[in-house]
Amino acid sequence: MGDPSAPLGRRSRAAPILEARGLRKSFGPTVALAEVSLSLLEGEILGILGPSGSGKSTLLLCLAGILPPDGGDVWFRDRSLCSLSDAARSSLRRREFGFVFQLGQLLPELTGEENVALPLLLGGAGRRKARSSARALLEELGVLDVADKRPGEMSAGQGQRVAVARALVGQPAVIFADEPTGALDSRNARQVMDLLVGAAHARGTAILLVTHDGDVASRADRRILLRDGRIAGGEA
């Protein structure tokens, strides 16, 4: 199943890596998602825009296999996430997905290096290799100076760069970015997006970018507008 709003040239060169097929989700009487279908191509940045309460974050959580939909399905490559056990979905997220949230959500008791190394350690990597990979990525993103600092000792921009490094360290196929610059000033927001987009492109990583910020959304290859839990429009 392809996304009809995808540019024809892009569709011919890349296959969908992630697809939503008729997703439905309600919280009590409130409909969060109503028959949402879309696809994310390999190596693509797809922007999901919409006002607060439009269902953007709910869609992201369903696509990442964190929140089960009430109906429809999510496919990652040739696997239905809805058919997997909780343990299998958790394992897939560790191996294939990276996450960047608005406030970074770094573990406060860990240093920058330890936060970045954590996904590798959870995946079974040795401590020395995990920490070496973490330091290399922190250096690439320009925040090696906070490797030994805890999140409370970092600026907002530094913390978000560390969060980007943590999302990238496992070389995921998809990064889910939920308002990744929402807590930053415009200068830091531009820098973080430059780093996120540049690093993802260099690695061929696809990004699902949830935002209400037009400047952030302009970095996407395609944009889809979500309103009242439905796709209200899309553009190349």
ABEGO torsion letter per residue (X at the ends): XBBAABBAAAAAABBBABBBBGBBBBBEABBABBGBBBBBBBGBBBBBBEBBGAGAAAAAAAAAGABBBABEBBBBEABBAAABBAAAAAAAAAAABBBBBAAGGBBAABBAAAAAAAAAAAAGBBAAAAAAAAAAAAAAAGAAAAAABBAAABBAAAAAAAAAAAAAAAGBABBBBBGAAAABBAAAAAAAAAAAAAAAAAAGBBBBBBBABAAAAAABABBBBBBGGBBAEBBX
